[in-house]
Amino acid sequence: MTQAMPTLFVDRDGVLVEEPADEQVDRLDKIRFVPGVFAALAELQRAGYRLVMVTNQDGLGTPAFPREAFELCQEFILRSLASQGVSFDAICICPHTAKDNCDCRKPMTGLLRDYLRDHAYETGRSAVIGDRDTDMQLAANLGVRGLRLQADG
């Protein structure tokens, strides 16, 4: 296991990119980065924080949300962030819907099981950054602070 470090568990839609009205980032023209996200994350990494993306992507891989559409957008988001010096230690994606009752959908911690087995985090200096109640519940389940972003407007 790695040495305990401050870690930010970051949601994607609504935190890194603005969430579209249909709640599905499945086309490049729907990607709008949250203002200031590049500078904020780069500064946090320089300050010693590890970043872990934790995102629910309802129905990923179904006809309504083809994996190819998701991967095109995901790669664009990651490349854009990397161009500004932002990288993630891990990317954890739950493809299930709430009806699936899986243990990996936020706010459950199953999605982070493998990462947490190998990486210790400082609970006092770590946080979940999200925009939904499930993100705040994930923070409580991990024993860290929850930092909730509010949509403008």
N, C-alpha and C positions, 0 to 999 in steps of 0.2 A: 504494500500500500504506500502511496505517496505521502509526503509530509502534508499535514493539514494546512490548507491555504484558504484565503477568502475567495468565495466562489459566488458568482451571480448566475442564477438559473433564469434565463431570459425567454419569455414567450416570443413568438414570431409575429403573428398577425395582430395588429393593434399596438404593437410595441416597436418592432423593427420597421414594419411596413403598415401603412394605413389599411384597415380592414374595409374591403368594398361592401356595398350594400347587401350583396348576396352571400357575404361571408366566405367567399372562395377565391383565392388567388390562383387562378388557373390560366391566365393569359398575361403576357408581358405588359400589355397596355393597361392592365389593372394595378400594376405595381407603382406605388407612391411611397417613398421612404418617409418615415416620421421625421419632421424637421429636427435637426441637431443630433440625430442618432449616431452618425459617423463619428463626430467629434467626441460625443459623450462616451461611447464605448471605447474608442481609442485611448482616451484619457484614463478610463477605469483600468484598462489593461496595463497602461504605463504605471499606474499606481499599484499594480501587483495582483489584480483580480483575475481569476480564471473565468471564462465565459462558457456556459453550457446552454445551448438552445433546447427548449422543452416546449413542444407544440402538439396540440391535438389537431389532426387533419381528418375530419369526419368523412368517412366513406372513401378514403384514398384507395385507388385501385379499382373502383367500381366504374360502371359506364358513365355515371353522373360526374365522376372526378377521376379521369384516367391518370394513371401514374406518370405517363409521358408529359402531360400538361403540368403536373405538379413539379416534376424534376426540372423542366425547362425554367420555370419561375424560381425554384429553389436555387439552382445553379447561378442564375443571374443575380439573385440576392446575395449569395455567398461571395461571388466574384466581385460584386460592387463593394461589399464590406471589406474584403481582402485588399482591394485597391487602395483603401484608406488605412491599412494596417490592422484591421479587426479580424480576428480569427476565433474559432470556437474549439475548445478542448473536446467537445462531444456535441453531437446533434441527435436528439432523441425525439422520435416522431411516433405518435399513436395514430394509426389509421382507422380506428374503430369509432363507432357511434355510441352514444350513451346507452342505447338499447342492448349493445353487445355485452355489457357488464364485465368488461375485461379488467385486469388489475393494472394496466399500463396507462389508462386514460387519466389525465389530470382531473381531480386532485390526488388520485392514487399515486404512489411512488414507484410502482412496478417498472415504469418506463426508465427510471434511473437506477434500477437494481445493479446492472453490470457496471455502470460508471461508479456508483458509490462503493462497490466492492473493492475497486482499485484506487479510488481517490478520496482522501479524507478532506473535509471542509471545516473551516472554522465557523461554528454556528453563530458566534457573536459578531462576526464581520461579514457573514454571507447573507444573501437575500434572494427572494424570487421577485422578478420584475414582470408584472403582467397588467392586464386591463380588465380581468374578469374575477368574479367571486372564486372560481375554481383555482385561479392562480394564487389567491390569498389563502385558500384552503390548503393548497400544496405547500405554501410557506409554513403554515402551522404544522402540517404533517412532517416536514423536514426539520422543524424546530428552529426556523430562521425568520427574519423579518419579511414582511410582504410589502413591496412598494408598488402601489397601484397608479398606473398612468390613466389619465382621463382624456377622452377624445375632445378635441377642440370643437366649439360650436355647439 
